[in-house]
Amino acid sequence: MRPEDYQPRITAWGHVYRLVLMLALSAMAWIPRLDYQFHHVRWWFVTDLAVGLVSYLVVTQRRRFPVTVTTVTNLAGMISFTAAGPGALSLVSLSTRRRWREILPMTLLTLAVAIFAEWVLRVPEVPTPNVFEAGALVALICLMVAVGLYIGSRRELLASWQSRARLAEAEQEAKVREARAAERSRIAREMHDVLAHRISTVNMYAGALAYRADLTPDEVQQTATVIADTSRQALTELREVLGVLREGPGDAIPERPQDASVDLVELIEENRASGMRIAYDVEADDLPPALARTLYRCLQEGLTNARKHAPSALVRVAVSGSEAEGVRLRVCNGLAPRSTAAPAPPESGFGLVGLAERVKLSGGEQSAGVGPDGKFELTVWLPWQT
C-alpha cells in the first residue's frame, strides 16, 4: 500500500495543533538567542524571521514533496532557529511514509543541522551543550522519527481495515445482487410452469374447435368462453411474473400466498372443469408456505404433462405426508395411443428439468418416467421445511 493511499485528510483542528506545536518548538529554539540577535547581529534577527516564515509556508507542501520539503526546512535551520518547528514537523511527516531510504538520510541531515546550530551558531548567552545535552538532542530527533513511524503504522493499519471492510461490503452486495438475479432467473423459469398449464388448456380447446366440425353452437360458445377465460388468466399471471422481473434491485420479490390443501384441490377441480379425468386423494394441511408453493408447482407440472400427452386418460393424484416424514406427491396417468392422440403443443423440454431443479433446491427428490405397467408416473418427495 502506498503512503498516499492511507494518509487521511487533515482537519481544521489538525492544522491548528500542528501550527501550535511548530510555534512552540520554534520559540524554544529561538527565544534564548533572540536578545543577542536583536542587539548585536540585527541582520541575523531579520534573516532568522524571514527564513522561518518561508519555512512555515514551505512545510504546507510536505505531503506533495516530502523529501524536498524536509531537506529545505532542515537546511533552513542552519541559519534560522525559527525554522526548527517546520523542520521537526516535516521530519515526522516524512517518517509516517515508513520508507527507510527517505527516513535515514533525512534523519542524518536533521542531526547534522542540529549539531551545526548548537555548536557553530553559538551565542554567548547560550552555553555549549555538554555530552548529556547532546545525547538528549539525538534522542529527541530519534523520538520524532519514532512518532512518525508509529503514526504511519496506525494509518496504514486503519486504511487496511477500511479497505477490508469496503471489500467485504462489496462482496456482500455482490452476493445479494447474485441472489436477487438468481431469484429473478428462477422466476423467469417459472414462467413455463405458470403459463404452460393455461396455454395448453387454450391449445386443447382451440384444437377441438379446429378438429371437431360436429360441435353445436352452444358447445362452440362454451369452448370459446373457456379459451377466453384461460387466456385472461394466463395474461394476468404473465403480468405478475413480468412485474416481478421489472422490479429494481432494491425491491423485495413479492410471493403469492398459497394455502396447500385449498389450492391443490382448486387446481385439480379447475383441470376437471376443462375436461380432464382426475381421481385424487389430497391430505395436506398447514404446510409451510415455501413447501406449499413448491408442491403446487409440482402438481401443476404433472397435470400439464398429462394433458399434453394423454388428454383423455385418467389421472390419479395422491398427496400425503407429515412433519416428520415430509410430503409425497404422486401423479400417474396412462399413455394415449399415438394414432388417436391429438397434436401436442410445441414443447420447450424444460418443464420437468425446471421442476427437478426446484425440487432439488428445496432439498427434495423427484423421479419421472414410464413404469412397468406402461403408465407415466411423476413422484416428488419434499421435506417439511424446504
N, C-alpha and C positions, 0 to 999 in steps of 0.2 A: 504494500500500500504506500503510495507516495505521500509525503508530508502535506502537499496541497489538498489531499483528499480528506484529511482529518483535522485540519485547522479550522476551528469554529470562528464564526463572525464575532468581532469584538463589539460588545455593547457600549453604550454611553458610559455606564458605571465602570466598565473595564478600562476605557480611555482615561477616566478621571483618576482611578487609583494608580495606574501606571505613571501618569504625569506626576502625581504626588510622590511616588517612590523615586522617580528621577530627580525631582527638585530636592528631595531630602539627601540623596547621595551627592548631588552637585554642591549642596550647601555644606555638607560635612567636609568635602574636599577643598572648597574654595574659601570659606569663611576664615580659617586660620591664616590664609595668605592675602586676604582682602586688604587689610590695612597697609601691609608692605607694598603691595602693587599700587594702591591709590596714592600713597605719599612719596614713594621712591621711584617706581617704574610705571608712570602713568600710561605709557603706550601698551604695556603688558596688560594693565587693567582693562583698557578698551578692547584690546585684541582678545583677551580671555572671554569677555562678554559676547563679542561678535562671533567668535568661533563656536562658543557654546550655543548661541542662538541658532546658528546654522546646523549644528549637530541635532538640536531639538527638531528642526524641520526635516533633516535627512532621515532621522530614525523612524519617521512615519512610513517610510517605504521599506521597512525591514523585511516584510513578508514577500514583497516582489523581488527585491535584490538582497537576500540575506547576507551573503559573503561580502558584497561591495559595501553595504551599509555598515556592517561590523568593522570592516577594515577602516573606513573613513572616520567613523565616530571614535574608534580607539586611537588612530593616529592623531586625531584632533586633541586627544588628551596629552600629547607631548608638549602642547603649548597652552592648553586651556583646561583648567581644573573644573570649570562648569560643564565640560563635556563628559565628566565622569558618569553622570546619570544616564545619558543616551548610550554611552559605551557599554555600561553594565546591562542595560535593557536589550541592546542588540545582541550581546553575547548569550544572554538567557534565551532570547527568541531563536537564535541560531541553534542552540543546543536542543530545543524542542524538536528539531528536524531529525535528531538522532543519526546523524551522518558523521562518522569519526574523521573522514577525510576533510571535512569542513571544520569540525569542532577542535581538533588537535592544533592545527596551525593558528586558528583564531585565539585559542587559549594561550598559546605561547606568545602571540603578539600582544595580547592584553597584559600578560605578565611582564613582558619587556617594557611596555609603555609605563606600567605602574612603577617598575624599578627606576626607569629614567625620570619619572616625575618626582619620586621621593628622594632620590639621591643626586640627581643632576640639577633639577629645577628647585634647588633648596632656597629657602628664605631664612633669614636669621631668626625670625620669631618661631620657627618650627624646628625642633631638634631632629637630628639624624636618627632614623629608626634603628633600633637595636635588632638583635637576632630574633627575639621573640615577636617583635612587631612585624618583622619581615615574614616570619612564618605565618603570622595571623593574616597578612596580606595575601600570601599564597593560598591559605586555607579559604579566605573569602572568595577568591576567584574560582577555586575548585567547587565551593559551595554553589556559586552562581551556575556553573556548568551542571552540577548535580540537580539543582532545582529545575533547570531547563529539560534535562533528560527525564526527570520524573513527570513533569507536565506533559511532555511529548508522549511518554508511555501511556499516561492516563487518557490522553486524547485519542491515541491510536486504539486503545482497548475499547473506549466508548464508541468510536467510529465502527470498530469491528462488530460490537454488539448491535449497533443500529443497522449495520449492513445485513447482519444475520436476521434481525427482526424484519427488515424490509423483504429479504429473500423468503423468509418463512411466510410472511403475509402474501407475497406474490404467489408462492406455491399453493397456499391455501385458496387464494382467489382463483388460481388456475384449476385446482381440483373442483371448486364449486362450479366454475364455468363448464368444466368437463362433465360433472354430474348433471348439470342442467341440460347440456347438449345431449347427453346420453338419454336423459328422460324424455326430451323432446323427440329424439330419434326413435325411442321406444313408442312414443305416442304416434309418431308417423307410421310406424309399422303396424300399430293397432288399427290404422285406417282400413286395412284389409279385413281384420276381424270384425270391425264395427259395420262396415259397409257391404261386405260380401254377402252377409245374410240378407240385407234388404235388396241388394241388386239382383241376387239370384232369385229372389221371390218375384221381382219385376220381370226378370228374364223368363221364368217359368210361365207366368201368366201371359206375357207377350207372345211366347211360343205357342201357347194354347190358342190364342186368337189367330195366329198365323196358320196353324195346322188343323184347327177344328172349324170346318165350314158349317157344321150342323148345329152350332150354338144358337139358342133363341135370343131375341133382343134383350130379354131380362138378364140372361147369363152374360151376354156381352157387356151390358151396363154394369153388372156386378163385378165382372173381371176388370173392367176399366177403372172402377172405383177402388178396387184393391191395389191396382197398379199406381193410381194417383196417390192414395194414402201412403203406400210403402215408399214411393219416390219422395214424398214430402218428408217422411221420417228420415230417409237417407240423407236428404239435403240438410235437415236440421242437425243430424249427428255430424255431418261433414263440416258444417259451420262451427260446431263446438270444437272439433279437433283443430281446424284451421285457426280458430280464435286462440286456442292454447299455444299453437306453434308461432303465432304472430306476437305473443307477449314479449315484453322486454326481458332482458336477462335478470333484472332485479325483482320481477314479479313472481309470485308463487303460482304453482300449477294447480288449478282447482281440480278436485276429484269428485266425480259423480258418486253420491252415496248409493250403496247397494244394500238392500235387505235380502239376504240369501234365499230363504225359502219362498218369499213372495216373488222376487224377480225371476227365480228359476222356473217357478210354476207359470208365471206370466209369459215367459219366453216360450215355454212348451205350448201353452194354450194359443199363443199367437201363431206358432207354426201349425198347430192343429187347424186353426181357423183358415190358414192358407191352403189347406188340403192335405197336409201330411198326416200319416197314421202313426201315432205315438202312444206307447204304453209307458207309464212312468211310476216310479216309487221314490219320492224325494223325502229324505229325513235329514234336514239340515236347518237347525235353528240357532240363532245367536252366534253366528260366525263372526270372527274379526273382519273389519271392513276390507283389508287387503286380501284376505283369503276369499271373501265373498266376491270381490271383483274378479280375481283370477278364475274362480270356479265358474262364474258367469261367462267369461270369455271362452273357457274350455268347452262348456256346453254349447255355446253359440257356434263355435267352430265345428263341433261334432254334428250338430243339426244341419249346418250349412253343407258339410261334406255329404251327408245323407241325402239332402235334397238334390245336390248336383249329380250324384252318381246312381242313386236309387230312389227317384221321386215317388214311386208307388209302393215301395217296400215298407214293412212295419219296422218302426224304430223303437227300441227298448232303451229307456233311460233309468239308471239307478244311481242314487246319491245317498251315501250313508257315511257315518263316522262319528267320532267323539274327540274330545280334547286330548285324551290320552293316546288314541290310535291315529289321529289325523282324519282327513276326509278323502273318500274314494269316489270317483265318478266313472261310470261305465256307460258308453253309448254303443249300441250294437244294432246293426241293420243288415238285411240281406242285400245281395247284389242283383240288379236288374239285368236280364239278358241284353246283350248288345244289340240284337236285332229289333228289340222293342223299346230300347231306351231312347228318350228324346235327346236331341242335340244338346250337349252340355255347353254352358257358357265358357268363354276363354278363361283359363286358369293361370295364375301367377306362379303356382307351385310353392308359394312360401307360407301358405296358411298353417299347415302342420309344423313346418320348420319354425315359424314365429311362435306357435303355441308351445313347442318344445323348449324354446329359449325362455319364454315367460315362465313355464313350469320350473325350469332349471334355476332361474333367478329367484324363484320362490322357495327353493330348497326341496322341490318335489321330484316325482318321476312320472314319465309319460311313455306309453307304448301305443303303437297303432299299426294295424295290418289285418290281413285276412287270416282267420283261424282255420283249424282243421274242418270245421263244419261249413266252410265256404261263406261265412259271414264276416263282414268288416267290423272290427271292434276297436274302439278308442278307449283306453284306460288311463286314468290320471289319478295319482295319489299326491296329496298336498299335506304338509304338516300344519298343525293348527295355527301356529304363529309363523306366517310367511314373511 
